[in-house]
Amino acid sequence: MTGPGPVSPREVLRPGARALGTWLKLAAPEPVEIVAGAGFDFVVVDLEHAPIGIETAAWLLSSARAHGLVPFVRIPDHRPSTVQLMLDSGACGLFVPRVDSFEQAEALARAFSFPPDGHRGSGGTSRAGHWGRRPTPDYLGFGREEAMLVLQLEAESGIADAEKIAALPAVAGLFVGAADLALSMGSAPAADDVLAHIETARAAAHGAGKVFGLAYGAAPAAVRTAFDRGTDFVVSGNDASLLATAAADLVDKVRERA
C-alpha cells in the first residue's frame, strides 16, 4: 500500500465480498470521517458528477486512507494524464465512466499499466511512491498487482463488448451504470431490457474472474438483493444526498408535529 491506512483494495473488492461503498461529492474532510465511522468498506471520490478538482481529490484520498478506508476515484474523462495523476495521488484504483467499446477499454488499460503492458510513467516521488522513499519495485508492484481498474459500461455497445473488455488483464472489474445505460436505451433502470444487460455484464465479469458492481441510492433492500444475486460490490448513496435526505427528514418530522 502507499503508506499507513487501509488493507489491499483487492482484499476489499473481491469475488463474493459484498463490499459496500459510497460516493464522495463534498469537498470537505468531515464526510470522509463520517462514512468511515459508519462502517463503509470503501469510498469513491467522484470527479465525474461533483465539482471536485485534482488537488481536492488528492487530499480526500489521503484523509480516506488515514481513516482506514480503501479510496478509489471516478475520473471525469479517459485522458492518460488524469489516470496518471489520480494513481500517483494515492488512489487504490479508478472507476472510469462511459466505456462504450473494447477499443476504449484497451486504451485505458494501456494508460493504467506500466511498461511493458502499457505506457503509464513512473512517478515514484509522488504520494504513491511515499514521496521518493518507497523502493521502486514496491511502487511498481502496487501499480501492477494491487491497484484496480474498474470500467463502467453505460451503453449497449459497451455491454456487447463486455466479455472482451473483462478479459483484458489490466481490468479488475466491471461496473454497470444502470441509470445512464437506461437513458442511452430510452428505457428505465428496472426495465427487463436493462436488467438483461446487467446480467450479461455480470456474467462477463465473473467468467473472466473479475469483480462486478452496481450503484444504488440509499436503498438497503435493493443493495441486499443485488448482493444476493451475485454482485460483489455496491456503491450506495453519497455524502451530499445522505445529508440532504436526513436534513429534509428532520424538518418534515418537526413540522408534522407543530
Salt bridges, closest charged atoms under 4 A:
ASP46 OD2 - LYS25 NZ 2.50
ASP46 OD2 - ARG74 NH2 2.82
GLU48 OE1 - HIS49 NE2 3.40
GLU48 OE1 - ARG74 NE 3.23
GLU48 OE2 - ARG98 NE 3.99
ASP77 OD2 - ARG79 NE 3.36
ASP88 OD1 - ARG120 NH2 2.88
GLU156 OE2 - HIS197 NE2 3.02
ASP180 OD1 - ARG98 NH2 3.61
GLU199 OE2 - ARG202 NH2 2.65
ASP228 OD1 - ARG18 NH1 3.28
ASP232 OD2 - HIS206 NE2 2.73
ASP249 OD2 - LYS253 NZ 3.09
